[in-house]
């Protein structure tokens, strides 16, 4: 990475600082697609806690989560040109990569065993708040919790098993002892409802 | 197939949640209606809103990421079309961590992202799904080797690729994909049972001069046929004694005209 400021660097730097909101993330990603490492660093700074929060939630294990988070950003860097700002938000794009990567990892058997062990340990040893203290409660997070809270228990359970535990719909059916068709319906209806509650923000 | 909603469309939510098995994902991407693909895209955005908890990663991760990207080449916009075939080396090999990342199949997000760049609906979706086809365990072992996998990816991404879907007698579905320009063909299976004990599946190119073997395979979710597909040849699959036969010895379980 070059430390020498070219004339335009300052100009590029400013809007990102001024508006650290969604739009600037898209700009960062678009610039990163042209090989702008500094823009990518900005993107990282603005998104890493969210990406890491998701990966850690799925994998539980910190060391693995760091590995996967690294993979996520490498992939984002390599694929940045494929990001289409007209089709969605950079944060969402990044989180979708993160989710897919974390789920890939959790489905590899060793990770799954490790995870089960850790969850077992966590469940028995530390009741509720171990994670909570490291988690920064943001407005977005509060909104997500509220939205999940508005779902029926059955819908919420199916969606959480899929999204946060990385189970396939067949595995969810097995876990719940419910017919696959029922699980499909819960995922579909639950997600439709969530979309209604959260709205489409792009 | 009509343009109305299709049975596979009901998988949009599960797809958006990355909750499908590789074969189901492939099927969704190949067969879902345009509306369902758009639905899945939107629901994936909704799902991402659930990922709202923030946990600061260790500072070392930042250094490690920025260090890695500085040495990591970026890809062109549409590699499925521009990347030459099978033998094209993956360029990430000189950097260990990057290599690990590169060797892993791209996730659903990338596939969706890729799909955005592709105008054609069905084959575009399959092409985007090539990565996930490669991701299936069965495929990996069946095709054995990344160059074969890349060949499959390149085939389904080929601009002239065509496809035909056949329901198998036992209820499974076979999708034959071929590219006249590349003279290549592959069969994707959803629900192909294992061949009977002591038997194997064998693929054939069938034309005026008879049937020519295109290789044997076990139950799998994809098989890249061996040998060149000549113009107008049909593609068939039979069950043969283990090791395969010189010529078909049983009725085909599927035949598709190309």
Interface residues (C-beta under 8 A of the other chain):
Chain A: X1 X33 X35 X37 X40 X41 X44 X45 X48 X49 X50 X52 X53 X54 X56 X57 X65 X66 X69 X70 X71 X73 X74 X75 X77 X78 X79 X80 X81 X82 X83 X84 X87 X88 X89 X91 X92 X93 X95 X96 X97 X98 X99 X100 X101 X103 X104 X134 X135 X136 X138 X140 X141 X143 X144 X147 X148 X159 X162 X163 X164 X166 X167 X168 X169 X170 X172 X184 X187 X188 X190 X191 X192 X194 X195 X198 X200 X201 X202
Chain B: X10 X11 X12 X13 X14 X16 X17 X18 X19 X20 X21 X41 X42 X43 X44 X45 X46 X47 X48 X49 X50 X51 X52 X53 X54 X55 X56 X57 X58 X61 X62 X64 X65 X66 X68 X69 X70 X72 X73 X74 X75 X76 X77 X97 X98 X100 X101 X102 X104 X105 X106 X107 X108 X109 X110 X112 X113 X114 X116 X117 X135
